[in-house]
Each structure stands twice: as C-alpha cells, then as structure tokens.
Amino acid sequence: MTFPTNIITNSPAETEEIGKELAKMLSNDVDAPRFVAMYGDLGVGKTAFVRGFCSDICAGATVKSPTFALVNEYKCQTSNKIKKVCHFDMYRIVDEDDLYSIGFYDYLRDDILCIAEWCELIPYALPEKYIRVEITKQDLENNRNISIELIY
C-alpha cells in the first residue's frame, strides 16, 4: 500500500480487508507510525475497518465499538514487536482532561498500535506522525470511499 491512496469498497467485508492490509503493513514496518486516526460520519464503517485491522494481528479478538468504554485493548499474537492494539472512540471526549483520565498518552508507545475513531474531535492530541483514514459513504448503500494518507 502506498500513500496517499483512495479505495472504493462495496461491502463491510471489503472494508475489513482494507483494515487488515493496513495493520499488516504497520506491524511489519518498525518505522511506520503506531497511530491510526479515523474520520467519518456515524455508520460509515469505522468499526468494520477496525475489525479487519485486528483480525490478523489480534486473531480471535471480538472487536466492538468502545463508545462507552472509550478504549478497548486487544492482545496481539504476532511474533513482532507489537504487543497489542488499542481501539479508542473519541466521540465522548470533551477536552484534554478527558484524554488524561483515560490514560491516552500512556498508550502512545512503539509496542502498541493505536487506532482511534472520531479524531476530528481531538486534533490537538494527535501524534506528530500518524496514518489518517477517512471513510465516506458513496451513492450505493454499501459503497465506501476509504482515503488513507501518511501525516507527519
């Protein structure tokens, strides 16, 4: 996968596959960003993308939106340096104090892949280098445009 890229998917399964491909790339590249910032309206498939993201490197993990928990942790079964994926939902985050209260900054480490939904609400907290994923609905019911770019 090269950046930037735009991909059209036609089903949740295809959206999951793109997430899986991105996770494999990030987990195998020691110089790749360890943070994925997700953007998109309610119901566009952000959690489906995360489900795919975790499907290979966190095999067997049951991925659910962390709407009320704010963060879900999934242990990785890979042999590389990544120990877990942390899945954030920033929808209920109001300010910097909320981020500190959930330990957000403690998760920003080289041995953790972080993927966060609703990053449009926390632009001030994003790391210097990250992957931006924006998902938008297309004309047909299950069609999605997934835009992926490296930010640094």
C-alpha positions in Angstrom: 0.0 0.0 0.0 1.4 3.4 -0.9 0.2 6.7 0.5 -1.9 8.6 -0.2 -4.4 6.1 -1.6 -8.2 6.0 -2.3 -10.1 2.7 -2.3 -13.7 2.1 -3.1 -15.2 -0.8 -1.2 -18.6 -2.5 -1.9 -19.3 -4.3 1.3 -18.3 -4.4 5.0 -16.1 -7.4 4.3 -14.1 -5.4 1.7 -13.8 -2.5 4.2 -12.5 -5.0 6.8 -10.0 -6.4 4.3 -8.5 -2.9 3.8 -8.1 -2.5 7.6 -6.4 -5.9 7.7 -4.0 -4.9 5.0 -3.1 -1.7 6.7 -2.5 -3.4 10.1 -0.2 -6.0 8.5 1.8 -3.2 6.8 2.2 -1.2 10.0 3.0 -4.2 12.3 5.8 -5.3 9.9 7.4 -1.9 9.5 9.4 -0.7 12.5 9.5 2.8 11.1 5.7 3.1 10.4 3.5 5.3 12.6 1.9 3.5 15.5 -1.3 5.6 15.4 -4.2 5.5 13.0 -6.6 8.5 13.2 -10.0 7.6 11.8 -12.5 10.2 10.4 -16.1 9.7 9.2 -19.7 10.1 10.0 -21.8 7.7 12.2 -22.3 4.4 10.4 -19.8 4.7 7.7 -17.8 1.6 8.7 -15.1 2.8 11.1 -15.6 -0.2 13.4 -15.8 -2.6 10.5 -12.4 -1.2 9.4 -11.0 -1.7 12.9 -12.4 -5.3 13.0 -10.4 -6.0 9.9 -7.4 -4.2 11.3 -7.4 -6.5 14.3 -8.4 -9.7 12.5 -4.9 -10.9 11.7 -2.6 -9.4 14.2 -5.1 -10.0 17.1 -6.6 -13.2 15.9 -9.7 -14.2 17.8 -10.4 -10.7 19.2 -14.0 -9.7 19.4 -13.9 -6.1 18.2 -16.7 -3.8 19.3 -17.0 -0.1 19.3 -15.7 1.3 22.6 -18.4 4.0 22.7 -18.9 3.8 26.4 -15.6 2.2 27.5 -13.6 4.8 25.4 -10.8 2.3 24.8 -10.7 -1.5 24.1 -7.4 -3.4 24.2 -6.7 -6.4 22.0 -3.7 -8.6 22.6 -1.6 -9.4 19.5 -0.5 -12.9 18.6 2.2 -11.8 16.2 5.9 -12.6 16.7 7.0 -9.0 16.1 7.3 -6.0 18.5 3.6 -5.1 18.6 2.0 -6.4 21.8 -1.5 -5.0 21.5 -3.9 -2.9 19.6 -5.8 -0.2 21.5 -9.1 0.9 19.9 -10.3 4.4 21.0 -13.7 6.1 20.5 -13.2 9.8 20.9 -16.9 10.7 20.4 -17.4 11.5 24.1 -14.1 13.2 24.7 -14.6 16.8 25.5 -11.1 18.1 26.4 -7.5 17.3 27.3 -8.6 16.3 30.8 -10.7 13.5 29.4 -7.7 12.2 27.5 -5.6 12.2 30.6 -8.3 10.5 32.6 -8.3 7.5 30.2 -4.5 7.4 30.0 -4.5 8.2 26.3 -0.9 9.4 26.2 0.4 6.3 28.0 -0.8 4.2 25.0 1.4 6.1 22.5 4.3 3.6 22.5 6.3 1.7 19.9 4.9 -1.7 21.1 1.2 -0.6 20.8 -0.8 0.1 17.6 -3.4 2.7 18.4 -6.5 3.2 16.2 -8.9 5.9 17.2 -12.4 6.8 15.8 -13.7 10.4 15.7 -10.3 12.0 15.6 -11.9 15.2 14.2 -12.7 15.9 17.9 -9.1 15.7 19.1 -6.9 17.4 16.5 -4.7 18.8 19.3 -3.9 15.4 20.7 -2.7 13.6 17.6 0.9 12.5 17.4 3.3 14.2 15.1 3.3 11.2 12.7 0.2 9.1 12.0 -1.9 7.5 9.4 -5.1 9.3 8.5 -8.1 7.1 7.4 -11.2 8.8 6.2 -14.3 6.8 5.3 -17.2 8.3 3.4 -20.4 6.8 2.0 -20.9 6.7 -1.7 -24.2 6.6 -3.6 -24.9 2.9 -3.2 -25.8 1.5 0.3 -22.6 -0.4 1.0 -20.2 1.5 -1.1 -17.5 3.4 0.8 -14.5 5.6 -0.2 -11.6 5.0 2.1 -8.8 7.6 1.9 -5.6 6.7 3.6 -2.6 9.0 3.9 0.5 9.4 6.0 0.7 12.6 8.1 4.0 13.9 9.5 
